Amino acid sequence: MYELKIKASGHILERDLLGQLLEALQDKDCDITDIEIFAPTLKGGWKEQCPSVIIFKLVPEINAVDKEDVEDCYSLILDTMRRLDCRRIYRKEIASGPHTANRSQEPQIHAKENLQNG
């Protein structure tokens, strides 16, 4: 499955970035998951005094069958962020699926073995 991890900064809460993204993706075959928002402080981050940072994953829904569906949604996200004067910090492709589950567990297994043996 093709997923993107996106990190952006701007006035995320004040300009209702999440609401705007929901509207942009409403009838598309993608969704946003694992949303994290970091603000310096509640008071300092409001009234556009200090920017916030948002990190999320863009994932295909069941109907989406290829990378192109996710890339189309990514373009909509970029357009929405630009309109709200938010800046993309990075975008990273993420491999997911059954083949990655075993790989991510290997270091944990080795770490346990090293503790027991050593």
URPEWO-V715670 format. One record per backbone hydrogen bond with DSSP energy under -0.5 kcal/mol. CO is the residue of the C=O (numbers start at 0). NH is the residue of the N-H. E is the energy in kcal/mol with one decimal. If there is no record, write none. Layout:
CO_NH_E ; CO_NH_E
//
This chain:
0_2_-0.6 ; 0_95_-0.9 ; 2_93_-2.8 ; 3_5_-0.5 ; 3_57_-3.1 ; 4_91_-2.4 ; 5_55_-2.3 ; 6_88_-3.4 ; 6_89_-1.6 ; 7_53_-2.8 ; 8_86_-3.1 ; 9_11_-1.7 ; 9_51_-3.4 ; 10_14_-1.9 ; 11_16_-2.5 ; 12_15_-1.2 ; 15_19_-2.2 ; 16_20_-2.6 ; 17_21_-2.5 ; 18_22_-2.0 ; 19_23_-2.1 ; 20_24_-2.3 ; 21_25_-0.8 ; 22_25_-0.5 ; 24_27_-2.0 ; 28_60_-3.2 ; 30_58_-2.8 ; 32_56_-2.6 ; 35_54_-2.6 ; 37_52_-2.7 ; 40_44_-1.9 ; 41_45_-0.7 ; 42_45_-0.6 ; 43_49_-0.7 ; 44_47_-0.5 ; 45_48_-1.1 ; 51_9_-2.1 ; 52_37_-3.3 ; 53_7_-2.6 ; 54_35_-2.6 ; 55_5_-3.1 ; 56_32_-2.5 ; 56_58_-0.6 ; 57_3_-2.0 ; 58_30_-2.7 ; 60_63_-1.1 ; 65_68_-1.0 ; 65_69_-0.9 ; 66_70_-2.5 ; 67_71_-2.3 ; 68_72_-1.7 ; 69_73_-2.5 ; 70_74_-2.0 ; 71_75_-1.5 ; 72_76_-2.2 ; 73_77_-2.6 ; 74_78_-2.4 ; 75_79_-2.3 ; 76_80_-2.7 ; 77_81_-2.7 ; 78_82_-2.2 ; 79_83_-1.5 ; 80_85_-3.3 ; 81_84_-1.6 ; 86_8_-2.7 ; 89_6_-2.4 ; 91_4_-3.1 ; 93_2_-1.3 ; 96_99_-1.1 ; 96_100_-0.9 ; 97_101_-0.9 ; 98_102_-0.6 ; 99_103_-2.1 ; 100_104_-1.0 ; 101_105_-1.1 ; 102_105_-0.5 ; 102_106_-0.6 ; 104_108_-2.0 ; 105_109_-2.5 ; 106_110_-2.3 ; 107_111_-2.0 ; 108_112_-2.2 ; 109_113_-2.5 ; 110_114_-1.9 ; 111_115_-2.1 ; 112_116_-2.4 ; 113_117_-1.2
//
